[in-house]
């Protein structure tokens, strides 16, 4: 099935994980029966895999994990829109090509009719449109809040009316006094809600709070 050792070694990872197809597995075992160099390479791969599995696992901080999930979601959304545009282009291309000659003639004829008329130029910049926007803080409640040297990172759920529905502390201290002030600060603050296609909707926002001082 394979013509070279390079092709065989390219399947070693799947072979060690038990992910090979039956025909591929049979071909690899046959090749290993007479190729000593590939057997040595497979032994090294097994040793490396065992060493990697023996390493201690480290937990990713909650804030970093949230940022990764957001980036993955944005990338998947971008790839979906890109694929949708490609499929749309492929579906209309057979119609567009035969009609291109007629469209070109119509454009030339329209230009001759318009003559020297000039379209006025506007100085108003284009407003970029976004499919979705996250919630934002509009007005914090007038409550003194101090966490010292370590900030408190909070994941806040905001409804379409701009009010907090709940929150979760991702990092920082959890003293009863601080949590009481945090309740007052979050639930009495006003947020600009998230939007989807220009309409308010529920969303989540990450807040990093350190010190808020209210002066009379």
Secondary structure as a PSIPRED ss2 file (coil, helix, strand):
# PSIPRED VFORMAT (PSIPRED V4.0)

   1 X C   1.000  0.000  0.000
   2 X C   1.000  0.000  0.000
   3 X C   1.000  0.000  0.000
   4 X C   1.000  0.000  0.000
   5 X H   0.000  1.000  0.000
   6 X H   0.000  1.000  0.000
   7 X H   0.000  1.000  0.000
   8 X H   0.000  1.000  0.000
   9 X H   0.000  1.000  0.000
  10 X C   1.000  0.000  0.000
  11 X C   1.000  0.000  0.000
  12 X H   0.000  1.000  0.000
  13 X H   0.000  1.000  0.000
  14 X H   0.000  1.000  0.000
  15 X H   0.000  1.000  0.000
  16 X H   0.000  1.000  0.000
  17 X H   0.000  1.000  0.000
  18 X C   1.000  0.000  0.000
  19 X C   1.000  0.000  0.000
  20 X C   1.000  0.000  0.000
  21 X C   1.000  0.000  0.000
  22 X H   0.000  1.000  0.000
  23 X H   0.000  1.000  0.000
  24 X H   0.000  1.000  0.000
  25 X H   0.000  1.000  0.000
  26 X H   0.000  1.000  0.000
  27 X H   0.000  1.000  0.000
  28 X H   0.000  1.000  0.000
  29 X H   0.000  1.000  0.000
  30 X H   0.000  1.000  0.000
  31 X H   0.000  1.000  0.000
  32 X H   0.000  1.000  0.000
  33 X C   1.000  0.000  0.000
  34 X C   1.000  0.000  0.000
  35 X C   1.000  0.000  0.000
  36 X H   0.000  1.000  0.000
  37 X H   0.000  1.000  0.000
  38 X H   0.000  1.000  0.000
  39 X H   0.000  1.000  0.000
  40 X H   0.000  1.000  0.000
  41 X H   0.000  1.000  0.000
  42 X H   0.000  1.000  0.000
  43 X H   0.000  1.000  0.000
  44 X H   0.000  1.000  0.000
  45 X H   0.000  1.000  0.000
  46 X H   0.000  1.000  0.000
  47 X H   0.000  1.000  0.000
  48 X H   0.000  1.000  0.000
  49 X H   0.000  1.000  0.000
  50 X H   0.000  1.000  0.000
  51 X H   0.000  1.000  0.000
  52 X H   0.000  1.000  0.000
  53 X H   0.000  1.000  0.000
  54 X H   0.000  1.000  0.000
  55 X C   1.000  0.000  0.000
  56 X C   1.000  0.000  0.000
  57 X C   1.000  0.000  0.000
  58 X C   1.000  0.000  0.000
  59 X C   1.000  0.000  0.000
  60 X C   1.000  0.000  0.000
  61 X C   1.000  0.000  0.000
  62 X H   0.000  1.000  0.000
  63 X H   0.000  1.000  0.000
  64 X H   0.000  1.000  0.000
  65 X H   0.000  1.000  0.000
  66 X H   0.000  1.000  0.000
  67 X H   0.000  1.000  0.000
  68 X H   0.000  1.000  0.000
  69 X H   0.000  1.000  0.000
  70 X H   0.000  1.000  0.000
  71 X H   0.000  1.000  0.000
  72 X H   0.000  1.000  0.000
  73 X H   0.000  1.000  0.000
  74 X H   0.000  1.000  0.000
  75 X H   0.000  1.000  0.000
  76 X H   0.000  1.000  0.000
  77 X H   0.000  1.000  0.000
  78 X H   0.000  1.000  0.000
  79 X H   0.000  1.000  0.000
  80 X H   0.000  1.000  0.000
  81 X H   0.000  1.000  0.000
  82 X H   0.000  1.000  0.000
  83 X H   0.000  1.000  0.000
  84 X H   0.000  1.000  0.000
  85 X H   0.000  1.000  0.000
  86 X H   0.000  1.000  0.000
  87 X H   0.000  1.000  0.000
  88 X H   0.000  1.000  0.000
  89 X H   0.000  1.000  0.000
  90 X H   0.000  1.000  0.000
  91 X H   0.000  1.000  0.000
  92 X H   0.000  1.000  0.000
  93 X H   0.000  1.000  0.000
  94 X H   0.000  1.000  0.000
  95 X H   0.000  1.000  0.000
  96 X H   0.000  1.000  0.000
  97 X H   0.000  1.000  0.000
  98 X H   0.000  1.000  0.000
  99 X H   0.000  1.000  0.000
 100 X H   0.000  1.000  0.000
 101 X H   0.000  1.000  0.000
 102 X H   0.000  1.000  0.000
 103 X H   0.000  1.000  0.000
 104 X H   0.000  1.000  0.000
 105 X H   0.000  1.000  0.000
 106 X H   0.000  1.000  0.000
 107 X H   0.000  1.000  0.000
 108 X H   0.000  1.000  0.000
 109 X H   0.000  1.000  0.000
 110 X H   0.000  1.000  0.000
 111 X H   0.000  1.000  0.000
 112 X H   0.000  1.000  0.000
 113 X H   0.000  1.000  0.000
 114 X H   0.000  1.000  0.000
 115 X C   1.000  0.000  0.000
 116 X C   1.000  0.000  0.000
 117 X C   1.000  0.000  0.000
 118 X C   1.000  0.000  0.000
 119 X C   1.000  0.000  0.000
 120 X C   1.000  0.000  0.000
 121 X C   1.000  0.000  0.000
 122 X C   1.000  0.000  0.000
 123 X C   1.000  0.000  0.000
 124 X C   1.000  0.000  0.000
 125 X C   1.000  0.000  0.000
 126 X C   1.000  0.000  0.000
 127 X C   1.000  0.000  0.000
 128 X C   1.000  0.000  0.000
 129 X C   1.000  0.000  0.000
 130 X C   1.000  0.000  0.000
 131 X C   1.000  0.000  0.000
 132 X E   0.000  0.000  1.000
 133 X E   0.000  0.000  1.000
 134 X C   1.000  0.000  0.000
 135 X C   1.000  0.000  0.000
 136 X E   0.000  0.000  1.000
 137 X E   0.000  0.000  1.000
 138 X E   0.000  0.000  1.000
 139 X E   0.000  0.000  1.000
 140 X C   1.000  0.000  0.000
 141 X C   1.000  0.000  0.000
 142 X C   1.000  0.000  0.000
 143 X C   1.000  0.000  0.000
 144 X C   1.000  0.000  0.000
 145 X E   0.000  0.000  1.000
 146 X E   0.000  0.000  1.000
 147 X C   1.000  0.000  0.000
 148 X C   1.000  0.000  0.000
 149 X C   1.000  0.000  0.000
 150 X C   1.000  0.000  0.000
 151 X C   1.000  0.000  0.000
 152 X E   0.000  0.000  1.000
 153 X E   0.000  0.000  1.000
 154 X E   0.000  0.000  1.000
 155 X E   0.000  0.000  1.000
 156 X E   0.000  0.000  1.000
 157 X E   0.000  0.000  1.000
 158 X E   0.000  0.000  1.000
 159 X C   1.000  0.000  0.000
 160 X C   1.000  0.000  0.000
 161 X C   1.000  0.000  0.000
 162 X C   1.000  0.000  0.000
 163 X C   1.000  0.000  0.000
 164 X E   0.000  0.000  1.000
 165 X E   0.000  0.000  1.000
 166 X E   0.000  0.000  1.000
 167 X E   0.000  0.000  1.000
 168 X E   0.000  0.000  1.000
 169 X E   0.000  0.000  1.000
 170 X E   0.000  0.000  1.000
 171 X E   0.000  0.000  1.000
 172 X C   1.000  0.000  0.000
 173 X C   1.000  0.000  0.000
 174 X C   1.000  0.000  0.000
 175 X C   1.000  0.000  0.000
 176 X H   0.000  1.000  0.000
 177 X H   0.000  1.000  0.000
 178 X H   0.000  1.000  0.000
 179 X H   0.000  1.000  0.000
 180 X H   0.000  1.000  0.000
 181 X H   0.000  1.000  0.000
 182 X H   0.000  1.000  0.000
 183 X H   0.000  1.000  0.000
 184 X H   0.000  1.000  0.000
 185 X H   0.000  1.000  0.000
 186 X H   0.000  1.000  0.000
 187 X H   0.000  1.000  0.000
 188 X C   1.000  0.000  0.000
 189 X C   1.000  0.000  0.000
 190 X E   0.000  0.000  1.000
 191 X E   0.000  0.000  1.000
 192 X E   0.000  0.000  1.000
 193 X C   1.000  0.000  0.000
 194 X E   0.000  0.000  1.000
 195 X E   0.000  0.000  1.000
 196 X E   0.000  0.000  1.000
 197 X C   1.000  0.000  0.000
 198 X C   1.000  0.000  0.000
 199 X E   0.000  0.000  1.000
 200 X E   0.000  0.000  1.000
 201 X E   0.000  0.000  1.000
 202 X C   1.000  0.000  0.000
 203 X E   0.000  0.000  1.000
 204 X E   0.000  0.000  1.000
 205 X E   0.000  0.000  1.000
 206 X E   0.000  0.000  1.000
 207 X E   0.000  0.000  1.000
 208 X E   0.000  0.000  1.000
 209 X E   0.000  0.000  1.000
 210 X C   1.000  0.000  0.000
 211 X E   0.000  0.000  1.000
 212 X E   0.000  0.000  1.000
 213 X C   1.000  0.000  0.000
 214 X C   1.000  0.000  0.000
 215 X C   1.000  0.000  0.000
 216 X C   1.000  0.000  0.000
